């Protein structure tokens, strides 16, 4: 396929009619546009023109959303039109699609072949043949979705499996598989006809009946297999939808996972708290000690000080009492042994008595004794280890309580993030995905078993045919010829499929490596290595697989694979790329621009004004650059396509 | 030529092992299957029609048709 011209009318921001001409059959067309000017809408204009569909980044969009609002308010109706003119296998086509919004939206498609309009059924058939939608992602792609190619490296995830299936379709593997399947069915029809003819032959009647029976069994198995495959396709499509929705809910799922982890942590803390509370409970008879422990120390200190003071006063009183007794006995001064006259003796006695009487000594004895007992009791309490353990346990309970409170706060924060998201719906989708995965696994087993059963019937039919050959019974020459030709075709395509698939991985690897080497800036990276299922990885100069390379290199690998698939596919066509340089630096962007002419014969690149250096791009593309266009803002609801770069 | 490897693979095997099969018939069926991947019924119809046409010609050529 080669594009000739795209015309769009009132499509998205493109108010009125705009034309993107393709003056040559080979080369690169650059379309520059700032954010919001309509690059992705232009990609969708190609998609709508070819398939009648419009895609957002996450799902299909309703056409009503793409009707130009200025035109709608002026005309009182929401509508748009696309006209794509192209050549395919030497035939000129013009596909006009018109959409008119309303209670019953009106989609119209007119396909002209070499200037002659086709009937609706012919038009539909032609579009299926010239633009197979199942492989559209390899021709119309959004650079921001290139990450999905990384899924090819994981053999277990369904999105990777679906992509491998689409790659097989692009590379023609499915075409050969379909040919084999069709030939088997055609041969079943030939066998039925053969059995009918042989039924009239007395020598072969028994074999004809056996053949008919085997055919009937095979037919029933084929119907059952077809139902299984239909179910598989339905569930597989549903799984794709659910996974797409789940991908959108990724943030919500991450948050839910964090909430689950926090809730588990909370449960663990609650168990610990319960255990700590039980340990605390065991010590409750001693709990009062812990309660008074802080006051106990200071009280003990006070009592000891009081005891010391009282004891000093008691000793002083006792000394005074003994001195009084000595003075009364007529002894001279007991300290300095100076003789005392009566006057002075009376004076000393008065002072000694003031320092402490017998009553004072007895009272102070009692006080000191009481205080010492108190101190002794308090010291016993203060020395109790259980009180310390109790305090520690109380501390543990408080700490666990605080931790639970922190976790509760975190859960509240995460739940705040989930506001507006239906948590139960996200969880339901997760369960649905698991159910579907299991269902599909069961269906795969049933399909495999059905295929074995059908093969057994085919073998039985072959044995009957061999028997008929030995009997030398002839049927109808045309029928025999059909049988021989279809049998040889079946064997031919089966052998070709095996060899083609064997060679395919090596060829894709070689082609992708060539492109990769032309765009990579890291000298140590020497080639790409392919795995079963088209997953690619980088190999360095030492021959080792490079693990954990940058997101930019993932991007380059994806672009190299797309280029390789284009080069290996029997289905050829122009490529329209929207913003493919997202994760690339300046050097790699320039390298990729230079490699564009090698990816496909016609490449339309939709890019930001600042996405790459225009001068070096023009130099790198050389003669391959056919034209440059810019998306010019007139108003929020009006973008113009103008020739050249603004 | 780009994307021709599938046709080449089929033709190489035909030439070495299935010389009775006409290369045009083989290419016609393969082209139909590639073009009509999205319309399985049409692909099978075209394949069946091609075989029927070649079988009639083959039968006449072999002088088997009465």
Interface residues (C-beta under 8 A of the other chain):
Chain A: X125 X128 X129 X130 X132 X133 X134 X169 X171 X172 X174 X175 X176 X178 X179 X182 X183 X185 X186 X189 X477 X478 X479 X480 X481 X482 X484 X485 X486 X488 X489 X491 X492 X493 X495 X496 X499 X500 X503 X507 X566 X567 X568 X569 X570 X571 X572
Chain B: X2 X3 X4 X5 X6 X7 X9 X10 X13 X14 X17 X18 X20 X21 X25 X26 X29 X30 X33 X34 X35 X36 X37 X38 X39 X40 X42 X43 X44 X47 X48 X51 X52 X54 X55 X56 X58 X59 X62 X64 X65 X66
